[in-house]
Amino acid sequence: MMRASFAAHFSELRKRLTLVIAFFVAIFVWLYSIKELLLNALTLPVLQVLPAGQNLVYTGVGELFFTYIKICALGAFALSLPVLLWQLWRFALPGLYEKERRILRPYLIAVPALFYIGCAFAFTLIVPIALKFFLGFVEEGVYPLPSVKEYLSFLLNMLLAFGVSFELPVILVLAMQTGLLKVESLVQNRRIAIVLVFIVAAILTPPDPLSQTMLAVPMLLLYEAAVLIGKRLK
């Protein structure tokens, strides 16, 4: 009986993951069909900083092709996130109590929404500032010549860092709702949290104080937002 139940659950999980993979593949194919538009949009911040008439370059034979693959794959994953969460939710739903369902249901929207907001915040505000800073060290006879691979690696790392970091309120609020953490602990350990935030920012961003600070400050604001939500939940 237990073996049959396990087989049924495994079959259900496999069916739902297959739907997620099919959605991912469809999005990947669509993004690849508009890869030039996608690349132009992603390179807009750096082209606005580079001297007039200067473009990105690529030096490896397959560099541009694999760059297209990377941005399409990461884009497809990001757009597939709501579908993944929904399918996992539907799989786990029969085993959840009504109270657990009420707690978890808002996170189906909060998790992807905060991830997208973090990416948009980085792309529209933080990345342009960082690029102006890094590419501003121009001297006579020395000019920036960033490659497509180098720039997009920097950009995607920043987007991922901010997207993941913006999930901090989700983690903290869920921990408080499940009793693993109390709002009083967040208030009392605020100084420790500040140190940990800067450590995380140093790990997730390029090794320079500017990028680390630009990630740490929003994370601290989100930490305070989680504290306020925790007080309202009491």
C-alpha positions, 0 to 999 in steps of 0.5 A, a space after each residue: 500500500 505504501 509502495 503504491 502511494 509512493 508511486 502515485 506521488 512520484 508520478 504526480 510530481 513527475 507530471 507537474 515537473 514535466 509541465 514546468 519543463 515544457 513551459 521552460 522550453 517554450 519560453 526559451 524557444 520564444 526568447 531565442 527567436 527574439 535574441 537580438 532584441 533581448 540582447 539590445 535591451 540588456 546592453 542598453 545601460 552600458 551603451 549609454 555609458 560608453 563613448 558615442 559610437 562605441 559598442 561591445 565586442 566579443 573575442 571568442 569564436 562561440 562567445 556570442 552564441 553561448 551568450 545568447 544561450 545563457 541569457 535565454 536560459 536564465 530569462 526562461 527560468 525567471 519567467 517560469 518561476 511562477 509556474 514552478 511555484 504553482 505546480 509545487 503548490 498544487 502537488 503539496 496542497 492535498 497534504 496541507 492543513 487549512 491554516 498552512 494553506 492560508 499562510 503559504 498562499 500569499 507567497 505564490 505571488 510574493 516570491 516571484 513579485 519580489 524577485 522581479 522587483 529586485 531585478 528591475 531595481 538593479 537594472 534601472 537604478 543600480 547597474 547604471 550607477 555601477 557602470 558609470 563608476 567602473 567605466 569612469 576611470 578613463 585616462 588619455 590613451 586608455 579607453 574601456 572596451 568591455 566584451 559581451 560576455 564580460 558585461 552580461 556576466 556582470 549584469 546577470 550576476 547583479 540581477 540575480 543578486 538583487 532578485 534573490 536578496 529581495 526575497 529576504 522579507 519572505 524568508 523572515 516573515 515565513 519564519 515568524 509565521 511558523 514560529 521559528 523566529 520572533 519579531 523581538 529577535 529581529 529587533 534585538 539582533 538588528 546590529 548582527 543583522 547589519 553585519 550579516 547583510 554586508 557579508 552577504 552583499 560582499 559574497 553576492 556582488 563584485 568585490 568593490 565597496 560600491 556594489 556591496 553598499 548598493 545591495 546592502 542598503 535595500 536589504 536593510 530596508 527590506 529587513 525593517 519591512 519584515 520587522 514591521 510586518 512581523 509586528 502587524 502579525 502579532 
